[in-house]
Amino acid sequence: MASAAATSSTATMFGSAAASDGCSRRVFVTTTVQVRASQSSPAFLRTSRAIKTYASCSNSSVVNEPQLGRWHMKLSIAALVTEASAKVIDGKATAKEIREEIAAEISKMKESSGVVPGLAVILVGERKDSATYVRNKKKACEAVGIKSYEVHLAEDCSEQEVLEHISAFNDDPAVNGILVQLPLPSHMNEQNILNAVCIEKDVDGFSPLNIGRLAMRDREPLFVPCTPKGCIELLHRYGVPIKGKRAVVIGRSNIVGMPAALLLQREDATVTVVHSRTKNPEAITREADIVITAVGQPNMVRGSWIKPGAVVIDVGINPVEDTSCSRGYRLVGDVCYEEASKIASAITPVPGGVGPMTIAMLLSNTLSAAKRAYNLE
């Protein structure tokens, strides 16, 4: 009796296809069906009908291999997939888990040694977004047991005033981490101010010494910048393999893009940085297994930029006008989520992706600073 079976070496390829919503994709499956006996056998005919039933389109060819005593029917099947298939990388839930871990460790540390980590934040000016960030950081510190210190200076204060506060916090043993909220007013030299923070308390990880150590093999920075560190932590906690993968970082800022690329390289990824002068960024990005975007351009990265099955970490937080929202705008990322989520295997949402991880990593760095200061590592 004739029998038919699909070979185990089924290859799946993904490609874009035009659709009315602009977000659908076609999944091309190429498989080989082996049928012993003739093309007219019941098994061959049943298999052929079944494939035609489930395929939205099919191109078949039959090859006779007498020396093997079987027929091969090679089929290319394209099935239209219209539902989003990407796993959501939930930064909010992951950050909550990390904060709980940090709180438990601080509680044990306080009981065993009496040490309470301290974080000092310096805010200059009246920017509402900066004030919101500082307020959120203060609340997060209180929730995990970190003592917070805050200095709020006027917009027109002198650079020297900021440096004096940094110097005082550098000398205060109760303060384990110092954070200067950016951006600073235009009349201040940002690099002078950031460089004034002693490296042992540079929990933002922006010191040239920390970045230099991050860039060098066999050297360890005392701290890693919080947002890039959060990106890598999400990849780890969601079990995304990095070693040997192709990664593209879109954006080359000192705060996110550059350190993110260095961290991926440390994890043995092959890294390409795409920036404003890169030619054909879409084609380069489409080769990546992992994409991290940090450019501050709403919906710049379209679905056509994403390699099917890639993992997308979207750092961008961009307000776009939306009259249906009570505040008149909504937040979106650098990646067009509606399109990319139909192509990627996993993706961070905006909001609720990388943002919560940044504060969680700041708390983690502050805890590490306290443990190092008191030799509790």
DAQUIPE-V912785 format. One record per pair of residues at least 24 apart in sequence whose C-alpha atoms are under 6 Angstrom apart, sorted by the first residue. I is the first residue (numbers start at 1). J is the second residue. Records with the same first field share a line. If there is no record, write none. Layout:
I = J, J
This chain:
2 = 36, 37, 43
3 = 35, 43
4 = 34, 35, 43
5 = 33, 34
6 = 32, 33
7 = 32
14 = 308
23 = 339
24 = 82
25 = 81
26 = 79, 80, 81
27 = 78, 79
28 = 77, 78
29 = 76, 77
30 = 75, 76
31 = 75
32 = 73, 74
33 = 72, 73
34 = 71, 72
35 = 70, 71
36 = 70
55 = 79
84 = 341, 342
85 = 342
86 = 341, 344, 345, 346
87 = 345, 346
88 = 346, 347, 348
89 = 347, 348
90 = 353
91 = 352, 353, 354
92 = 352, 356
95 = 356, 357, 360
103 = 144
117 = 146, 370
118 = 146, 147, 148, 174, 175, 176
119 = 148, 175, 176, 177, 178
120 = 148, 149, 150, 178
121 = 150, 178, 179, 180
122 = 150, 151, 180
123 = 152, 181
124 = 152, 153, 154, 155
125 = 154, 155
159 = 188
176 = 201, 369, 370
177 = 201, 203, 366
203 = 365
226 = 358, 361, 362
227 = 358
228 = 256, 260
230 = 357, 358
242 = 269
243 = 267, 268, 269
244 = 268, 269
245 = 269
246 = 270, 288, 289
247 = 271, 288, 289, 290, 291
248 = 272, 273, 288, 291
249 = 273, 291, 292, 293
250 = 274, 275, 293, 294
251 = 275, 294, 295
297 = 334
298 = 333, 334
299 = 334, 335, 336
300 = 334, 335
301 = 335, 336
302 = 336
303 = 339, 340
308 = 343, 344
309 = 344, 345
310 = 344, 345
311 = 344, 345, 346, 347
312 = 347
313 = 347, 348
314 = 348
315 = 354
